[in-house]
Amino acid sequence: MGVIYGYFAAADDDDAVRAVMREDDEPTATGYDGFDVNGMDPTVDLLPAEVILSGRSAETIQADPRYGHLLATADDGQLLCLR
């Protein structure tokens, strides 16, 4: 079994953190349209998609200090939320 990545869209970083660090005992990302993928790393495998969608070069995207930035962690590191 590999790593299972869950993807969802949030309005901003704070909204994304609230999806992971819930205080209402709801499952993470509740209320967000999303999907899970086995083994598709966001900072490696989705870089070509970000290049196409943003029109920026891969080098420019990777040079952004917030690219792949850790926003939140839960369950002793079993659950991560990356920008």
N, CA, C and O atoms as a GROMACS GRO file, in nm:
protein
  332
    1MET      N    1   0.084  -0.118   0.000
    1MET     CA    2   0.000   0.000   0.000
    1MET      C    3   0.088   0.124   0.000
    1MET      O    4   0.186   0.130   0.074
    2GLY      N    5   0.054   0.222  -0.081
    2GLY     CA    6   0.128   0.346  -0.088
    2GLY      C    7   0.060   0.454  -0.007
    2GLY      O    8  -0.031   0.429   0.071
    3VAL      N    9   0.106   0.573  -0.027
    3VAL     CA   10   0.048   0.689   0.039
    3VAL      C   11  -0.080   0.727  -0.035
    3VAL      O   12  -0.083   0.733  -0.158
    4ILE      N   13  -0.185   0.753   0.041
    4ILE     CA   14  -0.311   0.799  -0.017
    4ILE      C   15  -0.319   0.950   0.005
    4ILE      O   16  -0.315   0.998   0.118
    5TYR      N   17  -0.331   1.022  -0.105
    5TYR     CA   18  -0.340   1.168  -0.101
    5TYR      C   19  -0.484   1.208  -0.125
    5TYR      O   20  -0.548   1.160  -0.218
    6GLY      N   21  -0.535   1.295  -0.041
    6GLY     CA   22  -0.668   1.352  -0.060
    6GLY      C   23  -0.655   1.494  -0.108
    6GLY      O   24  -0.580   1.573  -0.051
    7TYR      N   25  -0.727   1.526  -0.213
    7TYR     CA   26  -0.722   1.660  -0.270
    7TYR      C   27  -0.856   1.728  -0.257
    7TYR      O   28  -0.960   1.667  -0.281
    8PHE      N   29  -0.854   1.856  -0.218
    8PHE     CA   30  -0.975   1.937  -0.210
    8PHE      C   31  -0.935   2.082  -0.233
    8PHE      O   32  -0.818   2.118  -0.218
    9ALA      N   33  -1.031   2.163  -0.267
    9ALA     CA   34  -1.006   2.305  -0.289
    9ALA      C   35  -1.060   2.384  -0.170
    9ALA      O   36  -1.174   2.364  -0.128
   10ALA      N   37  -0.978   2.472  -0.119
   10ALA     CA   38  -1.018   2.559  -0.008
   10ALA      C   39  -1.003   2.705  -0.054
   10ALA      O   40  -0.926   2.734  -0.145
   11ALA      N   41  -1.076   2.793   0.010
   11ALA     CA   42  -1.074   2.934  -0.027
   11ALA      C   43  -0.938   2.998  -0.001
   11ALA      O   44  -0.895   3.085  -0.077
   12ASP      N   45  -0.871   2.956   0.105
   12ASP     CA   46  -0.740   3.010   0.140
   12ASP      C   47  -0.672   2.913   0.235
   12ASP      O   48  -0.729   2.809   0.269
   13ASP      N   49  -0.552   2.946   0.280
   13ASP     CA   50  -0.477   2.856   0.368
   13ASP      C   51  -0.550   2.830   0.499
   13ASP      O   52  -0.552   2.716   0.546
   14ASP      N   53  -0.609   2.932   0.558
   14ASP     CA   54  -0.681   2.914   0.685
   14ASP      C   55  -0.799   2.818   0.668
   14ASP      O   56  -0.826   2.736   0.756
   15ASP      N   57  -0.868   2.830   0.557
   15ASP     CA   58  -0.980   2.741   0.529
   15ASP      C   59  -0.930   2.597   0.514
   15ASP      O   60  -0.994   2.504   0.562
   16ALA      N   61  -0.817   2.579   0.448
   16ALA     CA   62  -0.759   2.445   0.432
   16ALA      C   63  -0.721   2.386   0.567
   16ALA      O   64  -0.744   2.267   0.590
   17VAL      N   65  -0.665   2.466   0.654
   17VAL     CA   66  -0.628   2.418   0.788
   17VAL      C   67  -0.753   2.374   0.864
   17VAL      O   68  -0.751   2.271   0.931
   18ARG      N   69  -0.860   2.451   0.855
   18ARG     CA   70  -0.985   2.414   0.923
   18ARG      C   71  -1.041   2.282   0.871
   18ARG      O   72  -1.109   2.210   0.945
   19ALA      N   73  -1.014   2.250   0.746
   19ALA     CA   74  -1.061   2.123   0.690
   19ALA      C   75  -0.989   2.005   0.755
   19ALA      O   76  -1.045   1.895   0.764
   20VAL      N   77  -0.866   2.027   0.800
   20VAL     CA   78  -0.787   1.919   0.858
   20VAL      C   79  -0.795   1.920   1.011
   20VAL      O   80  -0.807   1.814   1.073
   21MET      N   81  -0.788   2.036   1.070
   21MET     CA   82  -0.786   2.049   1.216
   21MET      C   83  -0.926   2.086   1.266
   21MET      O   84  -0.950   2.199   1.309
   22ARG      N   85  -1.016   1.992   1.260
   22ARG     CA   86  -1.155   2.019   1.294
   22ARG      C   87  -1.178   2.008   1.444
   22ARG      O   88  -1.123   1.920   1.510
   23GLU      N   89  -1.259   2.096   1.497
   23GLU     CA   90  -1.293   2.094   1.639
   23GLU      C   91  -1.433   2.038   1.663
   23GLU      O   92  -1.477   2.028   1.777
   24ASP      N   93  -1.504   2.003   1.555
   24ASP     CA   94  -1.642   1.958   1.568
   24ASP      C   95  -1.658   1.807   1.552
   24ASP      O   96  -1.770   1.758   1.532
   25ASP      N   97  -1.548   1.732   1.559
   25ASP     CA   98  -1.548   1.586   1.548
   25ASP      C   99  -1.598   1.534   1.414
   25ASP      O  100  -1.629   1.415   1.403
   26GLU      N  101  -1.605   1.619   1.314
   26GLU     CA  102  -1.640   1.574   1.179
   26GLU      C  103  -1.514   1.519   1.113
   26GLU      O  104  -1.403   1.559   1.147
   27PRO      N  105  -1.531   1.426   1.017
   27PRO     CA  106  -1.413   1.377   0.945
   27PRO      C  107  -1.345   1.491   0.870
   27PRO      O  108  -1.410   1.590   0.834
   28THR      N  109  -1.216   1.478   0.847
   28THR     CA  110  -1.142   1.583   0.777
   28THR      C  111  -1.198   1.605   0.638
   28THR      O  112  -1.246   1.512   0.573
   29ALA      N  113  -1.189   1.728   0.594
   29ALA     CA  114  -1.234   1.774   0.462
   29ALA      C  115  -1.385   1.759   0.442
   29ALA      O  116  -1.432   1.764   0.328
   30THR      N  117  -1.461   1.742   0.549
   30THR     CA  118  -1.607   1.737   0.538
   30THR      C  119  -1.657   1.870   0.482
   30THR      O  120  -1.617   1.977   0.528
   31GLY      N  121  -1.744   1.863   0.384
   31GLY     CA  122  -1.801   1.983   0.325
   31GLY      C  123  -1.722   2.034   0.205
   31GLY      O  124  -1.758   2.136   0.147
   32TYR      N  125  -1.617   1.964   0.168
   32TYR     CA  126  -1.535   2.004   0.053
   32TYR      C  127  -1.549   1.899  -0.056
   32TYR      O  128  -1.551   1.779  -0.029
   33ASP      N  129  -1.559   1.945  -0.180
   33ASP     CA  130  -1.554   1.852  -0.292
   33ASP      C  131  -1.410   1.808  -0.306
   33ASP      O  132  -1.319   1.892  -0.313
   34GLY      N  133  -1.387   1.680  -0.311
   34GLY     CA  134  -1.251   1.632  -0.321
   34GLY      C  135  -1.245   1.490  -0.373
   34GLY      O  136  -1.346   1.429  -0.407
   35PHE      N  137  -1.124   1.439  -0.377
   35PHE     CA  138  -1.103   1.302  -0.421
   35PHE      C  139  -0.972   1.251  -0.362
   35PHE      O  140  -0.885   1.329  -0.324
   36ASP      N  141  -0.959   1.119  -0.353
   36ASP     CA  142  -0.839   1.054  -0.302
   36ASP      C  143  -0.767   0.983  -0.415
   36ASP      O  144  -0.830   0.927  -0.504
   37VAL      N  145  -0.635   0.986  -0.409
   37VAL     CA  146  -0.552   0.924  -0.511
   37VAL      C  147  -0.438   0.850  -0.441
   37VAL      O  148  -0.380   0.902  -0.346
   38ASN      N  149  -0.407   0.731  -0.487
   38ASN     CA  150  -0.297   0.656  -0.430
   38ASN      C  151  -0.168   0.690  -0.503
   38ASN      O  152  -0.156   0.667  -0.624
   39GLY      N  153  -0.070   0.746  -0.431
   39GLY     CA  154   0.063   0.767  -0.484
   39GLY      C  155   0.083   0.884  -0.578
   39GLY      O  156   0.179   0.882  -0.655
   40MET      N  157  -0.002   0.985  -0.576
   40MET     CA  158   0.016   1.102  -0.664
   40MET      C  159   0.058   1.221  -0.578
   40MET      O  160  -0.026   1.296  -0.529
   41ASP      N  161   0.189   1.238  -0.562
   41ASP     CA  162   0.245   1.342  -0.477
   41ASP      C  163   0.217   1.481  -0.536
   41ASP      O  164   0.242   1.504  -0.655
   42PRO      N  165   0.164   1.573  -0.456
   42PRO     CA  166   0.128   1.704  -0.508
   42PRO      C  167   0.246   1.788  -0.554
   42PRO      O  168   0.232   1.868  -0.646
   43THR      N  169   0.362   1.773  -0.493
   43THR     CA  170   0.476   1.856  -0.531
   43THR      C  171   0.556   1.798  -0.646
   43THR      O  172   0.643   1.867  -0.700
   44VAL      N  173   0.531   1.675  -0.683
   44VAL     CA  174   0.604   1.613  -0.794
   44VAL      C  175   0.510   1.587  -0.911
   44VAL      O  176   0.530   1.638  -1.021
   45ASP      N  177   0.408   1.507  -0.887
   45ASP     CA  178   0.321   1.461  -0.994
   45ASP      C  179   0.225   1.567  -1.046
   45ASP      O  180   0.182   1.560  -1.161
   46LEU      N  181   0.190   1.665  -0.964
   46LEU     CA  182   0.096   1.768  -1.008
   46LEU      C  183   0.165   1.895  -1.058
   46LEU      O  184   0.098   1.989  -1.101
   47LEU      N  185   0.298   1.898  -1.053
   47LEU     CA  186   0.370   2.016  -1.102
   47LEU      C  187   0.338   2.045  -1.249
   47LEU      O  188   0.314   2.162  -1.281
   48PRO      N  189   0.338   1.947  -1.339
   48PRO     CA  190   0.303   1.978  -1.478
   48PRO      C  191   0.164   2.040  -1.494
   48PRO      O  192   0.144   2.128  -1.577
   49ALA      N  193   0.069   1.994  -1.414
   49ALA     CA  194  -0.066   2.051  -1.421
   49ALA      C  195  -0.065   2.196  -1.374
   49ALA      O  196  -0.132   2.281  -1.433
   50GLU      N  197   0.011   2.225  -1.269
   50GLU     CA  198   0.018   2.363  -1.220
   50GLU      C  199   0.085   2.454  -1.323
   50GLU      O  200   0.046   2.570  -1.339
   51VAL      N  201   0.185   2.402  -1.392
   51VAL     CA  202   0.250   2.480  -1.499
   51VAL      C  203   0.149   2.516  -1.607
   51VAL      O  204   0.141   2.632  -1.649
   52ILE      N  205   0.071   2.419  -1.650
   52ILE     CA  206  -0.028   2.442  -1.756
   52ILE      C  207  -0.137   2.538  -1.708
   52ILE      O  208  -0.174   2.631  -1.780
   53LEU      N  209  -0.188   2.516  -1.588
   53LEU     CA  210  -0.300   2.596  -1.538
   53LEU      C  211  -0.260   2.739  -1.502
   53LEU      O  212  -0.338   2.832  -1.521
   54SER      N  213  -0.140   2.756  -1.451
   54SER     CA  214  -0.098   2.889  -1.405
   54SER      C  215  -0.023   2.968  -1.512
   54SER      O  216  -0.019   3.091  -1.507
   55GLY      N  217   0.036   2.899  -1.610
   55GLY     CA  218   0.115   2.966  -1.711
   55GLY      C  219   0.254   3.004  -1.663
   55GLY      O  220   0.330   3.069  -1.735
   56ARG      N  221   0.289   2.962  -1.542
   56ARG     CA  222   0.422   2.990  -1.488
   56ARG      C  223   0.515   2.872  -1.517
   56ARG      O  224   0.468   2.760  -1.540
   57SER      N  225   0.644   2.896  -1.517
   57SER     CA  226   0.739   2.788  -1.540
   57SER      C  227   0.750   2.701  -1.414
   57SER      O  228   0.718   2.745  -1.304
   58ALA      N  229   0.796   2.578  -1.432
   58ALA     CA  230   0.817   2.487  -1.319
   58ALA      C  231   0.918   2.547  -1.222
   58ALA      O  232   0.903   2.534  -1.100
   59GLU      N  233   1.020   2.612  -1.274
   59GLU     CA  234   1.122   2.672  -1.189
   59GLU      C  235   1.064   2.784  -1.103
   59GLU      O  236   1.098   2.797  -0.985
   60THR      N  237   0.978   2.865  -1.162
   60THR     CA  238   0.915   2.974  -1.087
   60THR      C  239   0.825   2.918  -0.977
   60THR      O  240   0.826   2.968  -0.864
   61ILE      N  241   0.749   2.817  -1.009
   61ILE     CA  242   0.660   2.756  -0.910
   61ILE      C  243   0.741   2.696  -0.796
   61ILE      O  244   0.710   2.719  -0.679
   62GLN      N  245   0.844   2.620  -0.829
   62GLN     CA  246   0.924   2.554  -0.726
   62GLN      C  247   1.004   2.654  -0.642
   62GLN      O  248   1.039   2.624  -0.528
   63ALA      N  249   1.033   2.772  -0.697
   63ALA     CA  250   1.108   2.873  -0.622
   63ALA      C  251   1.020   2.946  -0.520
   63ALA      O  252   1.072   3.012  -0.430
   64ASP      N  253   0.888   2.934  -0.532
   64ASP     CA  254   0.797   2.998  -0.437
   64ASP      C  255   0.814   2.930  -0.301
   64ASP      O  256   0.796   2.808  -0.291
   65PRO      N  257   0.850   3.005  -0.196
   65PRO     CA  258   0.872   2.943  -0.065
   65PRO      C  259   0.747   2.876  -0.007
   65PRO      O  260   0.758   2.795   0.086
   66ARG      N  261   0.631   2.908  -0.061
   66ARG     CA  262   0.508   2.845  -0.010
   66ARG      C  263   0.470   2.721  -0.090
   66ARG      O  264   0.372   2.654  -0.056
   67TYR      N  265   0.544   2.689  -0.194
   67TYR     CA  266   0.514   2.572  -0.276
   67TYR      C  267   0.534   2.446  -0.193
   67TYR      O  268   0.645   2.420  -0.145
   68GLY      N  269   0.430   2.369  -0.174
   68GLY     CA  270   0.436   2.247  -0.094
   68GLY      C  271   0.450   2.272   0.054
   68GLY      O  272   0.482   2.180   0.130
   69HIS      N  273   0.426   2.396   0.097
   69HIS     CA  274   0.441   2.436   0.237
   69HIS      C  275   0.343   2.359   0.327
   69HIS      O  276   0.226   2.344   0.293
   70LEU      N  277   0.393   2.311   0.440
   70LEU     CA  278   0.310   2.240   0.538
   70LEU      C  279   0.221   2.341   0.610
   70LEU      O  280   0.270   2.434   0.675
   71LEU      N  281   0.089   2.321   0.598
   71LEU     CA  282  -0.006   2.411   0.664
   71LEU      C  283  -0.052   2.356   0.798
   71LEU      O  284  -0.071   2.432   0.893
   72ALA      N  285  -0.071   2.224   0.806
   72ALA     CA  286  -0.122   2.164   0.929
   72ALA      C  287  -0.086   2.016   0.932
   72ALA      O  288  -0.063   1.954   0.828
   73THR      N  289  -0.083   1.962   1.052
   73THR     CA  290  -0.061   1.819   1.069
   73THR      C  291  -0.149   1.770   1.184
   73THR      O  292  -0.176   1.843   1.279
   74ALA      N  293  -0.193   1.646   1.174
   74ALA     CA  294  -0.278   1.586   1.278
   74ALA      C  295  -0.245   1.438   1.289
   74ALA      O  296  -0.172   1.383   1.206
   75ASP      N  297  -0.298   1.376   1.391
   75ASP     CA  298  -0.282   1.232   1.413
   75ASP      C  299  -0.134   1.189   1.409
   75ASP      O  300  -0.097   1.094   1.341
   76ASP      N  301  -0.052   1.263   1.487
   76ASP     CA  302   0.092   1.231   1.497
   76ASP      C  303   0.160   1.223   1.361
   76ASP      O  304   0.244   1.137   1.338
   77GLY      N  305   0.123   1.314   1.270
   77GLY     CA  306   0.186   1.320   1.140
   77GLY      C  307   0.127   1.227   1.035
   77GLY      O  308   0.176   1.223   0.922
   78GLN      N  309   0.022   1.154   1.070
   78GLN     CA  310  -0.043   1.066   0.973
   78GLN      C  311  -0.125   1.144   0.872
   78GLN      O  312  -0.152   1.096   0.762
   79LEU      N  313  -0.164   1.264   0.910
   79LEU     CA  314  -0.246   1.351   0.824
   79LEU      C  315  -0.174   1.484   0.809
   79LEU      O  316  -0.144   1.552   0.908
   80LEU      N  317  -0.148   1.522   0.687
   80LEU     CA  318  -0.080   1.647   0.657
   80LEU      C  319  -0.167   1.729   0.564
   80LEU      O  320  -0.242   1.675   0.483
   81CYS      N  321  -0.155   1.860   0.575
   81CYS     CA  322  -0.221   1.951   0.481
   81CYS      C  323  -0.113   2.039   0.422
   81CYS      O  324  -0.050   2.118   0.493
   82LEU      N  325  -0.092   2.026   0.291
   82LEU     CA  326   0.008   2.104   0.220
   82LEU      C  327  -0.060   2.208   0.134
   82LEU      O  328  -0.172   2.188   0.087
   83ARG      N  329   0.008   2.318   0.114
   83ARG     CA  330  -0.044   2.422   0.026
   83ARG      C  331  -0.033   2.376  -0.117
   83ARG      O  332  -0.071   2.449  -0.209
   0.00000   0.00000   0.00000
